[in-house]
Amino acid sequence: MTTAEKILNVRLPVELHGQLEQLVQVTGRSKSFLTVEALKSYVTQEQWQIADLQAGLDEADRGEFATAEEVRAVYAKYGH
């Protein structure tokens, strides 16, 4: 382990642990490698949400809110 790495202990459901063990056996990769790859993929997929939330917070900080008419229009289009 290099100094640029951190250790993370995680409790896994038994079924998920078994699936991970199967991947270790089939791929010849370590549990650490497979776990890091899975987390990288998940975080990359979810980055949009972090950016979108931050953009919304920035807009709110600037006082940029939808008007009542804009809210009604969106609700009329998508609401039930």
C-alpha positions as CSV (number, residue, x, y, z in Angstrom):
1,M,0.0,0.0,0.0
2,T,1.3,3.5,-0.9
3,T,0.9,6.6,1.2
4,A,-1.8,7.8,-1.2
5,E,-4.1,5.0,-0.1
6,K,-6.5,4.7,2.8
7,I,-7.9,1.5,4.3
8,L,-11.7,1.0,4.4
9,N,-13.4,-1.8,6.4
10,V,-16.8,-2.7,5.1
11,R,-19.4,-5.2,6.3
12,L,-20.9,-7.1,3.4
13,P,-24.1,-9.1,3.3
14,V,-23.2,-12.8,3.1
15,E,-24.6,-13.2,-0.4
16,L,-22.7,-10.3,-1.7
17,H,-19.5,-11.6,-0.1
18,G,-20.0,-14.9,-1.8
19,Q,-20.5,-13.2,-5.2
20,L,-17.3,-11.2,-4.6
21,E,-15.5,-14.5,-3.7
22,Q,-16.7,-16.0,-7.0
23,L,-15.4,-13.0,-9.0
24,V,-12.0,-13.3,-7.2
25,Q,-11.8,-17.0,-8.2
26,V,-12.9,-16.5,-11.8
27,T,-10.9,-13.3,-12.5
28,G,-7.8,-14.0,-10.4
29,R,-8.1,-10.4,-9.1
30,S,-8.0,-9.5,-5.4
31,K,-11.0,-8.4,-3.4
32,S,-9.4,-5.0,-3.0
33,F,-9.0,-4.5,-6.7
34,L,-12.5,-5.6,-7.5
35,T,-14.0,-3.4,-4.7
36,V,-12.0,-0.4,-5.8
37,E,-13.1,-0.9,-9.4
38,A,-16.8,-1.2,-8.3
39,L,-16.6,1.9,-6.1
40,K,-14.9,3.9,-8.9
41,S,-17.7,2.9,-11.3
42,Y,-20.4,3.8,-8.8
43,V,-18.9,7.1,-7.9
44,T,-18.5,8.1,-11.5
45,Q,-22.1,7.2,-12.3
46,E,-23.3,9.3,-9.3
47,Q,-21.1,12.4,-9.9
48,W,-23.9,14.1,-11.9
49,Q,-26.0,14.1,-8.7
50,I,-23.4,15.8,-6.7
51,A,-22.9,18.4,-9.4
52,D,-26.6,19.0,-9.8
53,L,-27.2,19.4,-6.1
54,Q,-24.3,21.9,-5.9
55,A,-25.7,23.8,-8.9
56,G,-29.1,24.0,-7.1
57,L,-27.5,25.2,-3.9
58,D,-25.5,27.8,-5.8
59,E,-28.7,29.1,-7.5
60,A,-30.5,29.2,-4.1
61,D,-27.6,31.2,-2.6
62,R,-28.0,33.7,-5.5
63,G,-31.7,33.9,-4.8
64,E,-32.6,32.3,-8.1
65,F,-35.9,30.5,-7.5
66,A,-38.7,29.5,-9.8
67,T,-41.7,31.8,-9.9
68,A,-45.1,30.5,-8.9
69,E,-46.1,30.5,-12.5
70,E,-43.1,28.4,-13.5
71,V,-43.9,25.9,-10.8
72,R,-47.5,25.7,-12.0
73,A,-46.4,25.2,-15.6
74,V,-44.1,22.3,-14.6
75,Y,-46.7,20.7,-12.4
76,A,-49.3,21.0,-15.2
77,K,-46.9,19.3,-17.6
78,Y,-45.6,16.5,-15.3
79,G,-47.8,16.5,-12.3
80,H,-50.7,14.1,-11.7
